[in-house]
Amino acid sequence: MMRTAYGAQLTALTDQLAEMCRLAGIAMERATGALLDADLAAAEQVIGDHETILEASAKAEEAGLALLARQTPMARDLRTIVGSVQIVADIERMGALALHIAKIARRRHPQHALPDDINGYFAEMGRIAVDLGDSARQVIVSNDPGQARRIREDDDAMDDLHRHLFSVLLDREWQHGIAAAVDVTLLGHYY
């Protein structure tokens, strides 16, 4: 009976992490939309919803630490629980990055934060970021190491876009000014 309750608590922790990934993915999708469309309402929604991610993060971390404190997990379960606590911080960071993107969109509103010729880079970065969040959710639910390795490939695609974006910024043909260069640099970092 005790082992059944323990298994249920581990499953609940996994469900919490999956839900956090879903929320962070939604936040990133909305933040990207706010950025590309200069959509103040979407930016405000991301900013307002960020507290939900923080609350979910605190609950998941507490649940993981409670499992460590109340149970005596053996090797595999111990790795799962410790890994879950680490994942909580990563997912919280994903939500915080979406928050930063939304704040830049809000700060530049009603103007667009990005020059038109840069939008395509960020549309793709946003798509990859949302896919990464969804892939992380699927890995958490399925516990599939092969699927986890594929996340690294998507992350490499994001890194390639990021590098190319810097080459655009450093090109002598850049005509959009310092403020746009700073926004593009920060936004590239957030993605």
TORBAVEX-367064 format. One record per residue: x negated, y negated, z negated of N, C-alpha, C in turn; residue in one letter; residue number from 0. Coordinates in nm, 3 decimals, padded with zeros to 5 digits, m for minus. Example, Ala and Ser with C-alpha at 12.3 -4.5 7.8 and 13.67 -1.06 7.14 Angstrom:
<pts>
      n_c1      n_c2      n_c3     ca_c1     ca_c2     ca_c3      c_c1      c_c2      c_c3   r     k
   m01.319    00.569   m00.780   m01.230    00.450   m00.780   m01.320    00.330   m00.780   A     0
   m01.285    00.225   m00.708   m01.367    00.106   m00.714   m01.290   m00.003   m00.787   S     1
</pts>
This chain:
<pts>
      n_c1      n_c2      n_c3     ca_c1     ca_c2     ca_c3      c_c1      c_c2      c_c3   r     k
   m00.083    00.119    00.000    00.000    00.000    00.000   m00.087   m00.125    00.000   M     0
   m00.194   m00.124   m00.081   m00.281   m00.240   m00.087   m00.353   m00.260    00.045   M     1
   m00.394   m00.148    00.109   m00.462   m00.156    00.238   m00.368   m00.210    00.345   R     2
   m00.239   m00.176    00.336   m00.141   m00.226    00.432   m00.126   m00.377    00.417   T     3
   m00.121   m00.425    00.294   m00.110   m00.569    00.270   m00.235   m00.640    00.323   A     4
   m00.351   m00.580    00.301   m00.477   m00.636    00.348   m00.477   m00.645    00.501   Y     5
   m00.434   m00.538    00.567   m00.424   m00.538    00.713   m00.328   m00.645    00.763   G     6
   m00.218   m00.662    00.692   m00.121   m00.766    00.730   m00.181   m00.906    00.714   A     7
   m00.262   m00.924    00.611   m00.327   m01.054    00.591   m00.430   m01.082    00.701   Q     8
   m00.504   m00.979    00.742   m00.599   m00.995    00.853   m00.526   m01.029    00.983   L     9
   m00.414   m00.962    01.006   m00.333   m00.989    01.124   m00.278   m01.131    01.121   T    10
   m00.233   m01.174    01.003   m00.182   m01.311    00.989   m00.291   m01.413    01.017   A    11
   m00.412   m01.386    00.972   m00.525   m01.477    00.998   m00.552   m01.485    01.148   L    12
   m00.551   m01.371    01.215   m00.569   m01.368    01.360   m00.460   m01.449    01.429   T    13
   m00.337   m01.433    01.385   m00.225   m01.509    01.442   m00.243   m01.659    01.420   D    14
   m00.293   m01.697    01.303   m00.317   m01.839    01.275   m00.422   m01.895    01.370   Q    15
   m00.529   m01.820    01.392   m00.635   m01.865    01.483   m00.582   m01.878    01.626   L    16
   m00.503   m01.782    01.669   m00.445   m01.787    01.803   m00.355   m01.909    01.818   A    17
   m00.277   m01.938    01.717   m00.190   m02.055    01.721   m00.271   m02.184    01.723   E    18
   m00.380   m02.188    01.649   m00.467   m02.306    01.651   m00.525   m02.327    01.790   M    19
   m00.566   m02.219    01.856   m00.618   m02.230    01.993   m00.511   m02.286    02.087   C    20
   m00.390   m02.238    02.068   m00.278   m02.286    02.151   m00.258   m02.436    02.130   R    21
   m00.258   m02.479    02.004   m00.240   m02.621    01.974   m00.354   m02.707    02.030   L    22
   m00.477   m02.658    02.017   m00.591   m02.733    02.069   m00.585   m02.740    02.222   A    23
   m00.543   m02.633    02.286   m00.528   m02.633    02.431   m00.423   m02.732    02.477   G    24
   m00.311   m02.736    02.406   m00.206   m02.833    02.439   m00.258   m02.975    02.421   I    25
   m00.331   m02.997    02.313   m00.387   m03.130    02.287   m00.482   m03.171    02.398   A    26
   m00.567   m03.079    02.443   m00.661   m03.111    02.549   m00.589   m03.138    02.681   M    27
   m00.487   m03.059    02.708   m00.410   m03.080    02.831   m00.342   m03.216    02.830   E    28
   m00.282   m03.252    02.718   m00.216   m03.383    02.707   m00.317   m03.498    02.710   R    29
   m00.430   m03.478    02.644   m00.533   m03.583    02.643   m00.587   m03.606    02.783   A    30
   m00.606   m03.498    02.859   m00.653   m03.512    02.997   m00.548   m03.584    03.080   T    31
   m00.423   m03.549    03.062   m00.316   m03.619    03.133   m00.311   m03.766    03.097   G    32
   m00.327   m03.796    02.969   m00.328   m03.936    02.925   m00.443   m04.012    02.990   A    33
   m00.558   m03.946    02.998   m00.676   m04.008    03.056   m00.658   m04.033    03.206   L    34
   m00.614   m03.934    03.278   m00.603   m03.944    03.424   m00.490   m04.034    03.468   L    35
   m00.382   m04.039    03.390   m00.263   m04.114    03.429   m00.246   m04.245    03.353   D    36
   m00.341   m04.278    03.265   m00.327   m04.395    03.177   m00.192   m04.390    03.107   A    37
   m00.160   m04.273    03.051   m00.031   m04.246    02.988   m00.042   m04.268    02.837   D    38
    00.004   m04.384    02.794   m00.005   m04.421    02.653    00.075   m04.326    02.564   L    39
    00.194   m04.288    02.608    00.278   m04.199    02.526    00.208   m04.064    02.503   A    40
    00.144   m04.009    02.606    00.073   m03.882    02.590   m00.046   m03.899    02.496   A    41
   m00.118   m04.010    02.509   m00.232   m04.036    02.419   m00.184   m04.045    02.275   A    42
   m00.077   m04.118    02.253   m00.023   m04.132    02.117    00.024   m03.999    02.062   E    43
    00.080   m03.914    02.147    00.125   m03.784    02.100    00.007   m03.699    02.054   Q    44
   m00.102   m03.700    02.131   m00.221   m03.624    02.092   m00.274   m03.676    01.958   V    45
   m00.278   m03.807    01.945   m00.329   m03.868    01.822   m00.238   m03.831    01.704   I    46
   m00.108   m03.840    01.725   m00.013   m03.807    01.618   m00.011   m03.660    01.582   G    47
   m00.030   m03.573    01.681   m00.025   m03.428    01.657   m00.154   m03.372    01.599   D    48
   m00.259   m03.453    01.595   m00.387   m03.401    01.547   m00.378   m03.353    01.402   H    49
   m00.296   m03.415    01.324   m00.281   m03.374    01.183   m00.232   m03.229    01.174   E    50
   m00.150   m03.186    01.270   m00.101   m03.048    01.271   m00.217   m02.950    01.286   T    51
   m00.313   m02.984    01.372   m00.430   m02.898    01.390   m00.512   m02.894    01.261   I    52
   m00.528   m03.010    01.198   m00.605   m03.015    01.073   m00.538   m02.933    00.963   L    53
   m00.406   m02.941    00.954   m00.333   m02.863    00.853   m00.346   m02.713    00.881   E    54
   m00.333   m02.675    01.008   m00.347   m02.534    01.045   m00.489   m02.485    01.015   A    55
   m00.585   m02.571    01.039   m00.725   m02.538    01.011   m00.747   m02.513    00.863   S    56
   m00.694   m02.600    00.781   m00.710   m02.585    00.636   m00.644   m02.456    00.587   A    57
   m00.525   m02.425    00.640   m00.455   m02.303    00.600   m00.530   m02.177    00.643   K    58
   m00.583   m02.178    00.765   m00.656   m02.061    00.815   m00.786   m02.041    00.737   A    59
   m00.855   m02.149    00.711   m00.980   m02.138    00.634   m00.951   m02.086    00.493   E    60
   m00.846   m02.139    00.434   m00.807   m02.094    00.299   m00.771   m01.945    00.300   E    61
   m00.698   m01.903    00.403   m00.660   m01.761    00.413   m00.783   m01.673    00.429   A    62
   m00.879   m01.715    00.509   m01.002   m01.638    00.526   m01.082   m01.629    00.398   G    63
   m01.095   m01.741    00.331   m01.171   m01.742    00.205   m01.099   m01.662    00.097   L    64
   m00.967   m01.666    00.098   m00.890   m01.587    00.000   m00.911   m01.437    00.024   A    65
   m00.916   m01.397    00.150   m00.942   m01.257    00.180   m01.081   m01.215    00.130   L    66
   m01.178   m01.302    00.147   m01.312   m01.272    00.097   m01.314   m01.262   m00.055   L    67
   m01.241   m01.351   m00.120   m01.244   m01.356   m00.267   m01.164   m01.243   m00.331   A    68
   m01.050   m01.207   m00.272   m00.961   m01.110   m00.335   m00.985   m00.966   m00.293   R    69
   m01.046   m00.947   m00.180   m01.070   m00.813   m00.129   m01.220   m00.785   m00.132   Q    70
   m01.255   m00.665   m00.107   m01.396   m00.631   m00.090   m01.411   m00.576    00.051   T    71
   m01.415   m00.667    00.148   m01.419   m00.620    00.286   m01.549   m00.548    00.317   P    72
   m01.537   m00.441    00.393   m01.653   m00.366    00.436   m01.704   m00.430    00.566   M    73
   m01.812   m00.378    00.619   m01.888   m00.439    00.728   m01.803   m00.500    00.839   A    74
   m01.720   m00.422    00.905   m01.643   m00.474    01.019   m01.547   m00.582    00.975   R    75
   m01.471   m00.558    00.869   m01.376   m00.657    00.820   m01.447   m00.781    00.770   D    76
   m01.562   m00.764    00.708   m01.639   m00.878    00.659   m01.681   m00.966    00.777   L    77
   m01.731   m00.903    00.883   m01.769   m00.980    01.003   m01.648   m01.052    01.062   R    78
   m01.535   m00.984    01.064   m01.413   m01.044    01.118   m01.372   m01.167    01.037   T    79
   m01.374   m01.154    00.907   m01.330   m01.265    00.822   m01.428   m01.382    00.829   I    80
   m01.557   m01.354    00.818   m01.658   m01.461    00.825   m01.652   m01.526    00.963   V    81
   m01.640   m01.445    01.067   m01.628   m01.499    01.202   m01.504   m01.586    01.216   G    82
   m01.395   m01.546    01.153   m01.271   m01.624    01.158   m01.288   m01.761    01.095   S    83
   m01.356   m01.764    00.983   m01.380   m01.893    00.916   m01.466   m01.983    01.005   V    84
   m01.564   m01.924    01.074   m01.646   m02.003    01.166   m01.565   m02.051    01.286   Q    85
   m01.476   m01.965    01.335   m01.392   m02.000    01.449   m01.300   m02.116    01.413   I    86
   m01.251   m02.119    01.291   m01.165   m02.228    01.246   m01.233   m02.362    01.273   V    87
   m01.360   m02.373    01.238   m01.433   m02.498    01.258   m01.445   m02.531    01.406   A    88
   m01.466   m02.429    01.490   m01.477   m02.453    01.634   m01.345   m02.502    01.693   D    89
   m01.236   m02.441    01.651   m01.106   m02.482    01.703   m01.071   m02.622    01.654   I    90
   m01.102   m02.650    01.530   m01.079   m02.784    01.477   m01.157   m02.887    01.560   E    91
   m01.278   m02.851    01.598   m01.361   m02.940    01.680   m01.297   m02.960    01.817   R    92
   m01.239   m02.856    01.876   m01.169   m02.870    02.004   m01.058   m02.973    01.992   M    93
   m00.983   m02.965    01.886   m00.875   m03.062    01.864   m00.929   m03.203    01.844   G    94
   m01.042   m03.215    01.774   m01.102   m03.348    01.752   m01.153   m03.407    01.883   A    95
   m01.204   m03.325    01.972   m01.251   m03.375    02.101   m01.134   m03.425    02.184   L    96
   m01.022   m03.353    02.181   m00.902   m03.400    02.251   m00.856   m03.533    02.192   A    97
   m00.866   m03.546    02.061   m00.830   m03.670    01.993   m00.916   m03.786    02.044   L    98
   m01.047   m03.764    02.056   m01.137   m03.870    02.105   m01.102   m03.911    02.247   H    99
   m01.068   m03.815    02.331   m01.030   m03.844    02.470   m00.903   m03.929    02.471   I   100
   m00.806   m03.890    02.390   m00.681   m03.965    02.382   m00.704   m04.107    02.332   A   101
   m00.795   m04.124    02.239   m00.824   m04.258    02.187   m00.887   m04.348    02.293   K   102
   m00.971   m04.291    02.378   m01.027   m04.372    02.486   m00.918   m04.410    02.585   I   103
   m00.830   m04.315    02.618   m00.718   m04.346    02.708   m00.631   m04.456    02.648   A   104
   m00.606   m04.449    02.518   m00.524   m04.551    02.452   m00.596   m04.686    02.450   R   105
   m00.724   m04.684    02.422   m00.799   m04.810    02.413   m00.802   m04.884    02.548   R   106
   m00.810   m04.810    02.657   m00.818   m04.872    02.790   m00.681   m04.903    02.850   R   107
   m00.575   m04.851    02.789   m00.439   m04.873    02.842   m00.408   m05.022    02.847   H   108
   m00.347   m05.076    02.947   m00.279   m05.011    03.059   m00.371   m04.976    03.177   P   109
   m00.498   m05.013    03.168   m00.593   m04.974    03.272   m00.628   m04.827    03.259   Q   110
   m00.683   m04.774    03.364   m00.738   m04.638    03.360   m00.879   m04.647    03.302   H   111
   m00.915   m04.552    03.223   m01.049   m04.550    03.163   m01.154   m04.506    03.265   A   112
   m01.111   m04.439    03.369   m01.204   m04.383    03.467   m01.190   m04.452    03.603   L   113
   m01.302   m04.473    03.670   m01.293   m04.516    03.810   m01.228   m04.405    03.894   P   114
   m01.156   m04.444    03.997   m01.084   m04.346    04.079   m01.173   m04.235    04.134   D   115
   m01.294   m04.270    04.175   m01.381   m04.170    04.236   m01.439   m04.070    04.135   D   116
   m01.413   m04.090    04.006   m01.461   m03.999    03.901   m01.348   m03.909    03.850   I   117
   m01.224   m03.944    03.879   m01.109   m03.869    03.827   m01.117   m03.720    03.854   N   118
   m01.161   m03.682    03.972   m01.166   m03.540    04.008   m01.254   m03.459    03.914   G   119
   m01.365   m03.519    03.870   m01.453   m03.450    03.776   m01.380   m03.420    03.646   Y   120
   m01.306   m03.519    03.598   m01.240   m03.502    03.470   m01.115   m03.417    03.480   F   121
   m01.050   m03.419    03.596   m00.938   m03.327    03.615   m00.989   m03.183    03.606   A   122
   m01.104   m03.156    03.669   m01.161   m03.021    03.664   m01.213   m02.989    03.524   E   123
   m01.276   m03.085    03.458   m01.324   m03.061    03.322   m01.207   m03.033    03.229   M   124
   m01.099   m03.106    03.246   m00.981   m03.082    03.165   m00.923   m02.944    03.188   G   125
   m00.918   m02.903    03.316   m00.866   m02.770    03.349   m00.953   m02.662    03.285   R   126
   m01.084   m02.678    03.295   m01.174   m02.579    03.237   m01.160   m02.577    03.084   I   127
   m01.150   m02.694    03.023   m01.136   m02.700    02.877   m01.009   m02.630    02.830   A   128
   m00.900   m02.652    02.901   m00.774   m02.585    02.865   m00.787   m02.435    02.886   V   129
   m00.850   m02.394    02.997   m00.872   m02.252    03.022   m00.960   m02.189    02.913   D   130
   m01.063   m02.263    02.869   m01.149   m02.212    02.762   m01.070   m02.190    02.634   L   131
   m00.983   m02.285    02.601   m00.900   m02.270    02.481   m00.806   m02.151    02.493   G   132
   m00.748   m02.133    02.612   m00.658   m02.019    02.632   m00.735   m01.888    02.630   D   133
   m00.855   m01.888    02.689   m00.938   m01.768    02.686   m00.978   m01.733    02.544   S   134
   m01.011   m01.834    02.465   m01.046   m01.810    02.324   m00.928   m01.749    02.250   A   135
   m00.809   m01.799    02.278   m00.689   m01.743    02.215   m00.672   m01.597    02.254   R   136
   m00.692   m01.566    02.381   m00.677   m01.428    02.427   m00.781   m01.336    02.365   Q   137
   m00.904   m01.386    02.350   m01.010   m01.306    02.288   m00.976   m01.279    02.142   V   138
   m00.926   m01.379    02.073   m00.891   m01.362    01.933   m00.782   m01.256    01.918   I   139
   m00.683   m01.261    02.006   m00.572   m01.166    01.999   m00.616   m01.026    02.041   V   140
   m00.694   m01.017    02.149   m00.729   m00.886    02.204   m00.855   m00.826    02.143   S   141
   m00.942   m00.912    02.088   m01.070   m00.867    02.032   m01.154   m00.797    02.139   N   142
   m01.147   m00.849    02.263   m01.215   m00.788    02.377   m01.349   m00.856    02.402   D   143
   m01.462   m00.788    02.380   m01.593   m00.849    02.400   m01.619   m00.888    02.545   P   144
   m01.565   m00.813    02.641   m01.583   m00.847    02.782   m01.519   m00.981    02.815   G   145
   m01.402   m01.002    02.760   m01.332   m01.129    02.780   m01.409   m01.242    02.711   Q   146
   m01.469   m01.214    02.599   m01.549   m01.314    02.529   m01.669   m01.356    02.612   A   147
   m01.731   m01.262    02.682   m01.845   m01.295    02.769   m01.803   m01.386    02.884   R   148
   m01.682   m01.368    02.934   m01.633   m01.452    03.044   m01.618   m01.598    02.999   R   149
   m01.597   m01.620    02.872   m01.588   m01.758    02.821   m01.719   m01.830    02.848   I   150
   m01.828   m01.761    02.830   m01.960   m01.822    02.855   m01.972   m01.868    03.000   R   151
   m01.917   m01.791    03.094   m01.921   m01.829    03.236   m01.844   m01.958    03.259   E   152
   m01.725   m01.969    03.197   m01.647   m02.092    03.210   m01.721   m02.208    03.145   D   153
   m01.787   m02.182    03.034   m01.865   m02.286    02.968   m01.981   m02.330    03.057   D   154
   m02.040   m02.237    03.130   m02.148   m02.272    03.224   m02.094   m02.362    03.335   D   155
   m01.972   m02.336    03.382   m01.911   m02.421    03.484   m01.891   m02.563    03.430   A   156
   m01.852   m02.574    03.305   m01.837   m02.705    03.242   m01.972   m02.775    03.234   M   157
   m02.075   m02.703    03.196   m02.209   m02.761    03.188   m02.256   m02.810    03.325   D   158
   m02.226   m02.734    03.431   m02.263   m02.776    03.565   m02.194   m02.907    03.604   D   159
   m02.065   m02.916    03.575   m01.991   m03.040    03.603   m02.050   m03.157    03.525   L   160
   m02.084   m03.132    03.401   m02.141   m03.235    03.315   m02.273   m03.287    03.372   H   161
   m02.358   m03.195    03.415   m02.487   m03.235    03.474   m02.465   m03.316    03.602   R   162
   m02.373   m03.271    03.685   m02.346   m03.342    03.810   m02.290   m03.482    03.781   H   163
   m02.206   m03.491    03.681   m02.149   m03.620    03.644   m02.261   m03.718    03.606   L   164
   m02.362   m03.671    03.535   m02.473   m03.759    03.499   m02.552   m03.802    03.621   F   165
   m02.562   m03.715    03.720   m02.633   m03.757    03.841   m02.554   m03.868    03.912   S   166
   m02.422   m03.863    03.905   m02.339   m03.969    03.962   m02.360   m04.099    03.885   V   167
   m02.365   m04.089    03.753   m02.386   m04.208    03.670   m02.522   m04.274    03.695   L   168
   m02.621   m04.193    03.718   m02.757   m04.246    03.735   m02.788   m04.286    03.878   L   169
   m02.695   m04.261    03.968   m02.715   m04.297    04.108   m02.716   m04.450    04.122   D   170
   m02.803   m04.499    04.203   m02.813   m04.644    04.226   m02.685   m04.701    04.287   R   171
   m02.602   m04.614    04.341   m02.477   m04.657    04.404   m02.365   m04.683    04.302   E   172
   m02.389   m04.655    04.175   m02.286   m04.676    04.071   m02.247   m04.823    04.071   W   173
   m02.119   m04.850    04.089   m02.072   m04.989    04.101   m01.965   m05.025    03.998   Q   174
   m01.947   m04.941    03.900   m01.831   m04.959    03.812   m01.863   m05.029    03.681   H   175
   m01.984   m05.071    03.662   m02.020   m05.146    03.543   m02.057   m05.061    03.423   G   176
   m02.102   m05.132    03.322   m02.152   m05.066    03.201   m02.039   m05.005    03.118   I   177
   m01.928   m05.075    03.103   m01.818   m05.023    03.021   m01.768   m04.890    03.076   A   178
   m01.752   m04.883    03.207   m01.706   m04.757    03.268   m01.812   m04.649    03.251   A   179
   m01.939   m04.685    03.263   m02.046   m04.586    03.245   m02.046   m04.531    03.102   A   180
   m02.023   m04.619    03.006   m02.017   m04.574    02.866   m01.898   m04.480    02.845   V   181
   m01.781   m04.519    02.897   m01.663   m04.433    02.883   m01.685   m04.298    02.950   D   182
   m01.741   m04.298    03.071   m01.764   m04.173    03.142   m01.863   m04.086    03.064   V   183
   m01.967   m04.148    03.009   m02.065   m04.073    02.931   m02.001   m04.011    02.807   T   184
   m01.925   m04.091    02.733   m01.859   m04.038    02.614   m01.759   m03.929    02.649   L   185
   m01.678   m03.954    02.751   m01.578   m03.856    02.789   m01.643   m03.726    02.837   L   186
   m01.753   m03.739    02.910   m01.824   m03.617    02.953   m01.872   m03.538    02.832   G   187
   m01.918   m03.608    02.733   m01.963   m03.544    02.608   m01.844   m03.474    02.538   H   188
   m01.730   m03.539    02.535   m01.615   m03.482    02.466   m01.563   m03.356    02.536   Y   189
   m01.573   m03.352    02.668   m01.532   m03.231    02.738   m01.637   m03.123    02.723   Y   190
</pts>
